Amino acid sequence: MATATRTKLQNFIDGEFADPVEGQTEPVLNPATAEEIAQAPLSSEEDVQRAVAAARRAFPGWADTTPGERSLVLLRLADRVEEHAEELADLEAANAGKPRHAFLEDEVPFLVDNLRYFAGAARNLEGKAAGEYTEGYTSMIRREPVGVVGQITPWNYPLMMAIWKIGPALATGNTVVLKPAETTPITTLKLAELAADLFPKGVLNVITGHGEPAGSTLVTHPDVDMVSLTGSPATGKWIASAAADTLKRVHLELGGKAPVVVFDDVEMETALETIAGTGYYNAGQDCTAATRVLAGKGVYDDLVSGLAEQAKGQVVGDTMASDTTLGPLNSKRQRERVEGFLERRPDRAEVVTGGEEPDLPGFYLEPAVVAGLEQDDEMIQDEIFGPVITVQPFDSEEKAIEWANGTRYGLASSVWTRDVGRALRVSRALRFGCVWINDHIPLASEMPHGGYKQSGYGKDLSMYALEDYTHVKHVMASLS
């Protein structure tokens, strides 16, 4: 698969690349230039049926492979991803608008590590020890794959999310039908190309296109045993409702509104650099982004001015340039959505810096800092998903906790203080799936990622993800 303009892409079903049944395609744009870079297939209901049927045929054989065999395949895939890192970086920069060097340095090592982690985890599935819990009987616990898993990934981390999903699913013996977001299919299809001769036919299938008909057909298909989504709360709620008809298992990661709670005793220089770096990373299009800052009154003014200087220091521009730190938003539609938040802000709110469209092609937006907001304001309550950091002052630890927890999201958070007792108190009180202390956003393959409240349920990463993709079976044998 080349990076040349107007590359023709094909979906991947049952070990083969092919045009969609109905032959329909649509343009894929480079968000940095707004130019067409590929024609992507729009999978039809029939394409989804073919993919699910292929996954169903492949399931018994793949489920019966030994953990060691599945592990070896995942290790080989990790090696191939690592070997093709430069090409993948070119593709992800062109299709997702990521600064190439950031993807190459930050994301590739982690996603390769994630594949290798699940390769090892496949051989260490945990269960209760066998034993005689009733006289005359031996009981044992088996962990078995759920079956055919439909997986839907977002446009902000196309390759990363694809690997987060297929790693635990394939490691535990499931087969997969994977649908990337319609605007960013290229690296997922490249991943299928790298995996094509490693897995048996039908184990990994990739369809493309929109939520309707491709996504909805996948979610409601009676032969799909589980659906995993990383996406919006609205889509997650629809999937949970639709899946109820067949009682299929559902795994949802639905975004966040991460509070960054900064107390007066913070080490300011480190805090400013880290908050800006993780708030503006990937143009703020990250469900864990450090974009909602709660500041003690003693450091509020310094945080506002310091973050404004950090915003002005971001290098906005060519995603292929090594010094670029801020790429474009995913699409014109997404930029307009972010601009809408800024336009609707209350009169008392101040855009301290940024928020304008720079004189560049594509869908760029200058990084912004907004002050003067209150807890019930839209920009505090709703996920902006763009390069906009808000700052609110608080006057007590209790108020900081109340406001931090005071949204419908519960994915990630951080607390900044030199007081160990305070850090532990606040981290215990925060209702989020992850709390960082004096940092924001580092992840480890061994540790779980998932949320509370309307950020969804289920875990990515870690051994906990394997629980989501397996059934627990009790086998009891009579000794007489």
C-alpha positions as CSV (number, residue, x, y, z in Angstrom):
1,M,0.0,0.0,0.0
2,A,1.6,3.2,-1.1
3,T,1.2,6.8,0.1
4,A,0.7,8.2,-3.3
5,T,-2.2,10.5,-3.9
6,R,-5.5,8.7,-4.6
7,T,-4.3,5.3,-3.6
8,K,-7.1,2.7,-3.9
9,L,-7.8,0.9,-0.7
10,Q,-9.6,-2.5,-0.3
11,N,-11.3,-4.1,2.7
12,F,-9.8,-7.3,4.1
13,I,-12.1,-10.3,4.5
14,D,-11.2,-14.0,5.0
15,G,-7.5,-13.5,4.2
16,E,-8.1,-11.5,1.0
17,F,-8.1,-7.9,-0.1
18,A,-11.0,-7.1,-2.3
19,D,-13.3,-4.3,-3.5
20,P,-16.5,-4.0,-1.6
21,V,-19.4,-6.0,-3.1
22,E,-21.3,-2.9,-4.3
23,G,-18.0,-1.3,-5.5
24,Q,-18.7,2.0,-3.6
25,T,-15.8,4.2,-2.4
26,E,-15.4,7.7,-0.9
27,P,-12.4,10.0,-0.7
28,V,-10.0,9.9,2.3
29,L,-8.5,13.3,3.0
30,N,-5.2,14.5,4.5
31,P,-6.4,16.9,7.3
32,A,-3.2,18.9,7.0
33,T,-3.9,19.8,3.4
34,A,-7.6,18.9,2.9
35,E,-6.4,17.0,-0.2
36,E,-7.6,13.6,-1.2
37,I,-5.0,10.8,-0.6
38,A,-7.1,7.7,-1.2
39,Q,-10.4,6.2,-2.2
40,A,-11.6,3.9,0.6
41,P,-14.3,1.2,0.2
42,L,-17.7,1.6,1.8
43,S,-18.5,-1.8,3.1
44,S,-22.1,-2.9,2.5
45,E,-24.4,-5.1,4.6
46,E,-23.3,-8.0,2.3
47,D,-19.6,-7.2,3.0
48,V,-20.3,-7.3,6.7
49,Q,-22.1,-10.6,6.3
50,R,-19.1,-12.0,4.5
51,A,-16.7,-10.8,7.2
52,V,-18.8,-12.2,10.0
53,A,-19.2,-15.5,8.2
54,A,-15.5,-15.7,7.7
55,A,-14.8,-15.0,11.4
56,R,-17.4,-17.6,12.4
57,R,-15.8,-20.3,10.2
58,A,-12.4,-19.5,11.5
59,F,-13.4,-19.4,15.2
60,P,-13.3,-23.2,16.1
61,G,-9.8,-23.7,14.7
62,W,-8.3,-20.5,16.2
63,A,-9.9,-21.1,19.6
64,D,-8.4,-24.6,19.6
65,T,-4.8,-23.3,19.0
66,T,-2.5,-23.4,22.0
67,P,-1.7,-20.2,23.8
68,G,1.8,-20.7,22.7
69,E,0.8,-20.7,19.0
70,R,-1.3,-17.6,19.3
71,S,1.5,-15.9,21.2
72,L,4.0,-16.6,18.5
73,V,1.7,-15.1,15.8
74,L,1.2,-11.9,17.9
75,L,5.0,-11.7,18.4
76,R,5.6,-11.9,14.7
77,L,3.0,-9.2,14.0
78,A,4.7,-7.0,16.6
79,D,8.0,-7.5,14.8
80,R,6.4,-6.6,11.4
81,V,4.9,-3.4,12.8
82,E,8.2,-2.4,14.2
83,E,10.0,-3.2,10.9
84,H,7.4,-1.0,9.0
85,A,7.4,1.8,11.6
86,E,8.6,4.4,9.1
87,E,6.0,3.6,6.5
88,L,3.3,3.5,9.2
89,A,4.4,6.9,10.4
90,D,4.1,8.3,6.9
91,L,0.6,6.9,6.6
92,E,-0.6,7.9,10.0
93,A,0.7,11.5,9.6
94,A,-1.0,11.7,6.2
95,N,-4.3,10.2,7.1
96,A,-4.7,11.2,10.8
97,G,-2.9,14.5,10.8
98,K,-0.4,13.5,13.5
99,P,3.0,15.0,13.7
100,R,5.1,12.2,12.2
101,H,7.9,12.3,14.7
102,A,5.5,12.1,17.7
103,F,3.8,9.1,16.3
104,L,7.1,7.4,15.6
105,E,8.6,8.2,19.0
106,D,5.6,8.0,21.3
107,E,3.0,5.7,19.7
108,V,4.9,3.0,17.8
109,P,7.0,1.7,20.7
110,F,4.0,1.5,22.9
111,L,1.8,-0.3,20.4
112,V,4.5,-2.8,19.6
113,D,5.0,-3.3,23.3
114,N,1.3,-3.8,23.7
115,L,1.2,-6.6,21.1
116,R,4.2,-8.3,22.8
117,Y,2.5,-7.9,26.2
118,F,-0.6,-9.7,25.0
119,A,1.5,-12.3,23.3
120,G,2.9,-13.2,26.7
121,A,-0.4,-12.7,28.5
122,A,-2.0,-15.3,26.2
123,R,0.1,-17.9,27.9
124,N,-0.8,-16.9,31.5
125,L,-4.6,-16.7,31.7
126,E,-5.6,-16.8,35.3
127,G,-8.2,-19.0,37.0
128,K,-9.0,-20.4,40.4
129,A,-7.0,-23.5,41.3
130,A,-8.6,-26.9,40.7
131,G,-9.8,-28.5,43.9
132,E,-12.4,-30.5,45.8
133,Y,-14.9,-27.9,47.0
134,T,-17.7,-30.4,47.3
135,E,-17.0,-33.9,48.7
136,G,-16.6,-36.4,45.9
137,Y,-16.1,-33.8,43.1
138,T,-13.2,-32.0,41.6
139,S,-13.9,-28.5,40.2
140,M,-11.8,-26.5,37.8
141,I,-12.1,-23.2,36.1
142,R,-11.6,-22.7,32.3
143,R,-11.3,-19.4,30.5
144,E,-12.6,-19.7,27.0
145,P,-13.0,-17.1,24.1
146,V,-16.2,-15.3,23.7
147,G,-16.4,-16.0,19.9
148,V,-16.7,-13.6,17.1
149,V,-15.9,-10.0,18.2
150,G,-17.0,-6.9,16.3
151,Q,-14.6,-4.0,17.1
152,I,-15.0,-0.3,16.2
153,T,-12.2,2.1,16.5
154,P,-12.1,6.0,16.5
155,W,-10.3,8.4,14.2
156,N,-8.0,10.0,16.8
157,Y,-5.7,7.0,17.3
158,P,-6.4,4.7,14.4
159,L,-3.5,2.3,14.6
160,M,-3.1,2.4,18.4
161,M,-6.8,1.6,19.0
162,A,-6.8,-1.2,16.5
163,I,-3.9,-2.9,18.3
164,W,-5.4,-2.2,21.7
165,K,-8.5,-4.1,20.5
166,I,-7.1,-7.0,18.5
167,G,-4.3,-7.8,21.0
168,P,-6.5,-9.2,23.9
169,A,-9.2,-10.5,21.5
170,L,-6.8,-12.6,19.4
171,A,-4.6,-13.6,22.3
172,T,-7.6,-15.3,24.0
173,G,-8.7,-17.2,20.9
174,N,-11.5,-14.9,19.5
175,T,-11.9,-14.0,15.9
176,V,-12.3,-10.4,14.9
177,V,-14.2,-8.2,12.5
178,L,-12.6,-4.7,12.9
179,K,-14.1,-1.4,11.5
180,P,-11.9,1.7,11.7
181,A,-13.4,5.2,11.5
182,E,-14.4,6.2,8.0
183,T,-12.0,9.1,7.9
184,T,-8.9,7.2,9.1
185,P,-8.9,3.6,7.6
186,I,-5.4,3.6,6.1
187,T,-3.1,2.3,8.8
188,T,-5.7,-0.3,9.9
189,L,-5.7,-1.7,6.4
190,K,-1.9,-1.6,6.4
191,L,-2.0,-3.6,9.6
192,A,-4.2,-6.2,7.9
193,E,-1.7,-6.3,5.1
194,L,1.1,-7.0,7.6
195,A,-1.0,-9.7,9.3
196,A,-2.4,-11.3,6.2
197,D,-0.1,-14.3,6.0
198,L,0.4,-14.7,9.8
199,F,-3.2,-15.6,10.9
200,P,-5.4,-18.3,9.4
201,K,-8.0,-17.0,7.0
202,G,-10.9,-15.4,8.7
203,V,-9.3,-14.8,12.1
204,L,-8.8,-11.1,11.4
205,N,-11.1,-9.2,9.0
206,V,-11.2,-5.4,8.3
207,I,-14.3,-3.7,6.9
208,T,-14.5,0.0,6.3
209,G,-17.2,2.7,5.9
210,H,-19.7,4.6,8.1
211,G,-21.8,3.6,11.1
212,E,-24.6,3.0,8.7
213,P,-24.8,0.4,7.2
214,A,-21.4,-1.1,8.1
215,G,-21.2,-0.4,11.8
216,S,-24.9,-1.0,12.6
217,T,-24.9,-4.3,10.7
218,L,-21.9,-5.5,12.6
219,V,-23.3,-4.5,16.0
220,T,-26.7,-6.1,15.4
221,H,-25.5,-9.3,13.6
222,P,-26.7,-12.4,15.4
223,D,-23.4,-14.2,14.9
224,V,-21.4,-11.5,16.5
225,D,-20.9,-12.5,20.2
226,M,-19.3,-9.3,21.5
227,V,-18.9,-5.7,20.4
228,S,-16.1,-3.4,21.5
229,L,-16.2,0.3,20.8
230,T,-14.0,3.2,21.5
231,G,-16.0,6.3,20.6
232,S,-18.6,8.8,21.7
233,P,-21.1,8.3,24.6
234,A,-24.0,8.6,22.1
235,T,-22.7,5.8,19.9
236,G,-21.9,3.7,23.0
237,K,-25.4,4.1,24.3
238,W,-26.9,3.0,21.0
239,I,-24.6,0.0,20.9
240,A,-25.5,-1.1,24.4
241,S,-29.2,-0.8,23.5
242,A,-28.9,-2.6,20.2
243,A,-26.8,-5.4,21.7
244,A,-29.5,-6.1,24.3
245,D,-31.6,-7.8,21.6
246,T,-29.1,-10.7,21.5
247,L,-27.6,-10.1,24.9
248,K,-24.1,-9.9,23.3
249,R,-21.3,-8.8,25.5
250,V,-20.4,-5.1,25.2
251,H,-17.1,-3.3,25.9
252,L,-17.2,0.5,25.8
253,E,-14.6,3.3,26.1
254,L,-16.5,6.5,25.6
255,G,-14.3,9.5,26.1
256,G,-13.5,11.7,29.0
257,K,-13.2,15.1,30.5
258,A,-10.0,14.7,32.5
259,P,-9.7,17.1,35.5
260,V,-6.2,18.3,36.3
261,V,-6.3,19.3,39.9
262,V,-3.4,21.7,40.7
263,F,-2.8,22.7,44.3
264,D,-0.8,25.8,45.4
265,D,2.3,23.8,46.4
266,V,2.9,22.5,42.9
267,E,6.2,22.5,41.1
268,M,5.1,25.0,38.5
269,E,7.5,24.6,35.7
270,T,7.0,20.9,35.4
271,A,3.2,21.3,35.7
272,L,3.0,23.8,32.9
273,E,5.1,21.9,30.5
274,T,3.3,18.6,31.2
275,I,-0.2,20.0,31.2
276,A,0.4,21.8,27.9
277,G,2.2,18.9,26.4
278,T,-0.6,16.4,27.2
279,G,-3.4,18.9,26.7
280,Y,-2.3,19.8,23.1
281,Y,-0.9,16.4,22.2
282,N,-2.7,15.1,19.1
283,A,-4.4,18.5,18.8
284,G,-6.3,17.8,22.0
285,Q,-8.1,14.9,20.4
286,D,-7.6,12.5,23.2
287,C,-10.1,11.3,25.7
288,T,-7.4,11.5,28.5
289,A,-6.1,15.0,27.4
290,A,-5.2,17.4,30.2
291,T,-7.7,20.1,29.0
292,R,-9.7,20.8,32.2
293,V,-7.5,22.4,34.7
294,L,-8.7,23.1,38.3
295,A,-6.3,25.5,40.0
296,G,-5.8,26.5,43.6
297,K,-6.4,30.3,43.9
298,G,-2.8,30.9,44.8
299,V,-1.6,29.5,41.5
300,Y,-4.5,30.3,39.2
301,D,-3.1,33.5,37.6
302,D,0.3,31.8,37.1
303,L,-1.3,28.8,35.5
304,V,-3.4,30.9,33.2
305,S,-0.5,33.0,32.0
306,G,2.0,30.1,32.0
307,L,-0.3,27.9,29.9
308,A,-0.9,30.8,27.5
309,E,2.8,31.1,27.0
310,Q,3.0,27.3,26.5
311,A,0.2,27.5,23.9
312,K,2.0,30.3,22.0
313,G,5.1,28.1,22.0
314,Q,3.5,25.2,20.1
315,V,4.8,24.7,16.6
316,V,1.7,24.4,14.3
317,G,2.3,23.2,10.8
318,D,3.6,20.5,8.5
319,T,3.0,17.1,10.1
320,M,6.1,15.7,8.4
321,A,8.4,18.3,9.9
322,S,10.4,17.2,12.9
323,D,9.8,20.3,14.9
324,T,6.0,20.3,14.6
325,T,4.2,19.8,17.9
326,L,0.6,20.6,16.9
327,G,-1.1,19.1,13.8
328,P,-4.6,19.7,12.4
329,L,-7.9,18.5,13.7
330,N,-9.3,15.4,12.0
331,S,-11.7,17.1,9.7
332,K,-13.4,20.4,8.8
333,R,-16.5,19.2,10.7
334,Q,-14.4,18.6,13.9
335,R,-12.7,22.0,13.6
336,E,-16.2,23.6,13.3
337,R,-17.3,21.7,16.4
338,V,-14.4,23.0,18.5
339,E,-14.9,26.5,17.2
340,G,-18.6,26.3,18.2
341,F,-17.6,25.8,21.8
342,L,-15.5,29.0,21.6
343,E,-18.2,31.0,19.9
344,R,-20.8,29.9,22.4
345,R,-18.8,30.7,25.5
346,P,-20.4,33.0,28.1
347,D,-19.5,36.7,28.1
348,R,-17.5,36.3,31.4
349,A,-15.2,33.7,29.8
350,E,-12.0,35.0,28.2
351,V,-10.0,33.3,25.4
352,V,-6.6,34.3,26.8
353,T,-4.9,33.1,23.6
354,G,-5.5,31.1,20.4
355,G,-8.7,29.7,19.0
356,E,-8.2,31.2,15.5
357,E,-7.6,29.4,12.2
358,P,-4.0,30.0,11.1
359,D,-3.1,30.8,7.6
360,L,-2.5,27.2,6.6
361,P,-4.3,24.7,4.4
362,G,-6.1,21.9,6.1
363,F,-8.0,21.9,9.4
364,Y,-5.7,23.6,11.8
365,L,-6.7,25.6,14.9
366,E,-4.4,27.7,17.1
367,P,-4.1,26.2,20.6
368,A,-6.3,28.1,23.1
369,V,-6.5,28.8,26.8
370,V,-9.9,29.8,28.2
371,A,-10.3,31.4,31.7
372,G,-13.4,32.7,33.6
373,L,-15.5,29.6,33.2
374,E,-17.8,28.2,35.8
375,Q,-18.7,24.6,36.7
376,D,-22.0,24.4,34.8
377,D,-20.6,25.9,31.6
378,E,-20.7,23.8,28.4
379,M,-16.9,24.0,28.0
380,I,-16.5,22.4,31.4
381,Q,-19.2,19.8,31.1
382,D,-18.7,18.6,27.5
383,E,-15.8,17.0,25.8
384,I,-14.4,19.6,23.4
385,F,-11.9,17.2,21.7
386,G,-9.6,19.9,20.4
387,P,-6.6,22.1,21.4
388,V,-8.5,24.1,24.1
389,I,-7.4,24.1,27.7
390,T,-9.8,25.6,30.3
391,V,-8.8,26.8,33.8
392,Q,-11.0,27.2,36.8
393,P,-10.0,28.5,40.3
394,F,-11.0,26.6,43.4
395,D,-10.6,27.6,47.1
396,S,-10.6,24.3,49.0
397,E,-9.7,20.6,48.6
398,E,-13.4,19.7,49.0
399,K,-14.4,22.1,46.2
400,A,-11.7,20.7,43.9
401,I,-12.9,17.2,44.4
402,E,-16.5,18.2,43.9
403,W,-15.8,20.0,40.6
404,A,-13.4,17.3,39.4
405,N,-16.1,14.7,39.8
406,G,-18.8,17.0,38.6
407,T,-19.2,15.8,35.0
408,R,-20.7,12.7,33.4
409,Y,-17.3,11.4,32.5
410,G,-14.9,9.3,34.6
411,L,-12.0,8.1,32.5
412,A,-8.7,9.8,33.6
413,S,-7.6,12.5,36.0
414,S,-4.5,13.9,37.7
415,V,-3.6,15.6,40.9
416,W,-0.6,17.9,41.4
417,T,0.8,18.5,44.9
418,R,3.9,17.9,46.9
419,D,1.8,16.9,49.9
420,V,1.7,13.0,49.9
421,G,-1.3,12.8,52.2
422,R,-3.3,15.2,50.1
423,A,-2.3,13.4,46.9
424,L,-3.6,10.1,48.3
425,R,-6.8,11.6,49.7
426,V,-7.7,13.3,46.4
427,S,-6.7,10.3,44.3
428,R,-9.0,8.1,46.5
429,A,-11.9,10.6,46.1
430,L,-11.6,11.1,42.4
431,R,-14.2,8.9,40.5
432,F,-12.0,8.1,37.5
433,G,-10.5,4.9,36.1
434,C,-7.0,6.3,36.3
435,V,-5.5,9.0,38.5
436,W,-2.0,10.2,37.9
437,I,-0.1,12.1,40.7
438,N,2.3,14.9,39.5
439,D,2.1,13.7,35.9
440,H,-0.5,13.2,33.2
441,I,-1.1,10.5,30.5
442,P,1.7,7.9,30.9
443,L,0.4,4.4,30.2
444,A,1.7,0.9,30.7
445,S,0.6,-2.2,28.9
446,E,0.4,-4.0,32.3
447,M,-2.0,-1.5,33.8
448,P,-5.7,-1.2,32.9
449,H,-7.3,1.7,31.0
450,G,-11.1,2.2,31.3
451,G,-13.6,4.5,32.9
452,Y,-16.4,5.1,35.3
453,K,-19.8,6.6,34.7
454,Q,-20.5,7.6,31.0
455,S,-16.9,6.9,30.0
456,G,-18.0,3.3,29.6
457,Y,-17.2,0.0,31.0
458,G,-14.6,-2.7,30.4
459,K,-10.8,-2.4,30.3
460,D,-8.2,-2.0,27.6
461,L,-4.6,-3.0,28.4
462,S,-3.5,-5.3,31.2
463,M,-4.7,-8.8,32.2
464,Y,-8.1,-7.2,33.0
465,A,-8.7,-6.8,29.3
466,L,-8.4,-10.6,28.9
467,E,-11.3,-11.0,31.3
468,D,-13.6,-9.0,29.0
469,Y,-12.7,-11.2,26.0
470,T,-13.2,-14.5,27.8
471,H,-16.0,-16.6,29.4
472,V,-15.4,-18.3,32.7
473,K,-16.6,-21.9,32.8
474,H,-16.9,-24.2,35.8
475,V,-16.2,-27.8,35.1
476,M,-17.1,-30.3,37.8
477,A,-16.2,-34.0,37.7
478,S,-17.5,-36.7,40.0
479,L,-14.8,-38.8,41.6
480,S,-16.9,-41.9,42.0
